[in-house]
Amino acid sequence: MAPAAAAAAHKPTGSTITATTPSALYAGLGVKPVINAAGVVTVLGGSIMPPEVIKAMEEASRYFIPLPELEKKVGARIAELLKAPACMVTCGAASAIAVGTAACLSEGDLKKLRQLPRRDGIKYEVIQQKTHHSGYEHQMELCGAKIVVVETRQELEAAVNERTGMMFFLNKADPLGQVKREEFIKIAKERGIPTMNDAASDATPKENLFKYTEQGFDLVIFSGGKALRGPQSSGLLLGRKDLIAAAYPAMSPFAGIGRGMKVGKEEMCGLLAAVERYLKVDHKAEWQEMEDRVASIRAALRGVKGIRTERHIPAIANEVPHVTVEWDELSKGLSWRQVSEKLLGGDPPIDVRRPAKGKLLVSVWMMRGDEHKIVGRRLKEIFSA
Ligand SMILES: *Cc1c(COP(=O)(O)O)cnc(C)c1O
């Protein structure tokens, strides 16, 4: 290959995913693909894997390998790339919460690990700020954890006792909590309690992948199938060497609490390829593309009476450009529920998750090809009718 061609061959693919022809596979199953105007949400399939990831999964699928050895090698490689002390691939962020909790509660003692979820002799209490309620508490509870909810710094300090096994932090909830991350980490460190930070959806900007372990969280979690565009059923557990070592035997293929959380060789290699790509990809170009889609949707809606659009970037979690569309439900005679039903009822269906009263938050992040144009057009039709 000529040097230029060789360089091009090693260039990571961008996020421009060309919209493909209608899927015979999904049609045969009677499942209708949607335009994703919701972003990287698990319930719509997470993200779309780029060719590098599919290629790695396909190659991985053709061989037998000792799975525990592959898990360790892939973990070590990702840890090196993300400058974390250690890493383990899990089958999603939720599974990382479970095996990470198992590691903290069992403190590296295999006997204790095997006894979970029974609490005898275990440090089973997990402290969590009320505002950091995540909806993923079950993942901790299945290990036997008892969640202790606190609000103030005083309550947090008073809650620590000889049964405290872990302190849980929901990264995106930091602005809401009374105890901010630095203080949270400090309190935990002074008392020798391991901290877990769930940053599943917060891998943008890419610096975040490095940031939270650096801040001092003992365990940090990311989804593999969200911003990273790895396999949907993959996740990252990053952090302290001893805790990651304690988490390995908690998961498949070993018997115990995480035996049902199997990570296949394809997911391991796919997630590694996704991380490698994510670190190399031109994030500025991707950002610009999202800005263009945002501008295009806003332009399509300009002049439609009674609605306001805005460019919106969440301060934390899914930190990419979105469009908000706001209107007065009464004067328009349109509720957010009706708008979202009309969007879903069209062809192709458009899925906007979590609309609120008089407000839609349209994510352009996972749109493919010219889908943003269809979204702009449909919104205009609905709001002009
Ligand atoms: C998406 C998400 C999860 C679950 O991630 P999976 O990879 O689907 O298991 C956990 N926590 C938060 C904050 C999330 O956003």
The ligand as an SDF file (V2000), in Angstrom:
LIG
                    3D

 15 15  0  0  0  0  0  0  0  0999 V2000
  -27.0010    3.3160   31.0630 C   0  0  0  0  0  0  0  0  0  0  0  0
  -26.6600    3.4160   32.4890 C   0  0  0  0  0  0  0  0  0  0  0  0
  -26.4050    2.2620   33.2550 C   0  0  0  0  0  0  0  0  0  0  0  0
  -26.5840    0.8650   32.7020 C   0  0  0  0  0  0  0  0  0  0  0  0
  -25.7330    0.6480   31.6420 O   0  0  0  0  0  0  0  0  0  0  0  0
  -25.7200   -0.7250   30.8350 P   0  0  0  0  0  0  0  0  0  0  0  0
  -24.4470   -0.6400   30.0740 O   0  0  0  0  0  0  0  0  0  0  0  0
  -26.9490   -0.7360   29.9830 O   0  0  0  0  0  0  0  0  0  0  0  0
  -25.7280   -1.8290   31.8270 O   0  0  0  0  0  0  0  0  0  0  0  0
  -26.0210    2.4200   34.5740 C   0  0  0  0  0  0  0  0  0  0  0  0
  -25.9040    3.6420   35.1250 N   0  0  0  0  0  0  0  0  0  0  0  0
  -26.1530    4.7760   34.4270 C   0  0  0  0  0  0  0  0  0  0  0  0
  -25.9840    6.0980   35.0970 C   0  0  0  0  0  0  0  0  0  0  0  0
  -26.5280    4.6970   33.0810 C   0  0  0  0  0  0  0  0  0  0  0  0
  -26.7470    5.8160   32.3890 O   0  0  0  0  0  0  0  0  0  0  0  0
  1  2  1  0
  2  3  1  0
  2 14  2  0
  3  4  1  0
  3 10  2  0
  4  5  1  0
  5  6  1  0
  6  7  2  0
  6  8  1  0
  6  9  1  0
 10 11  1  0
 11 12  2  0
 12 13  1  0
 12 14  1  0
 14 15  1  0
M  END
$$$$
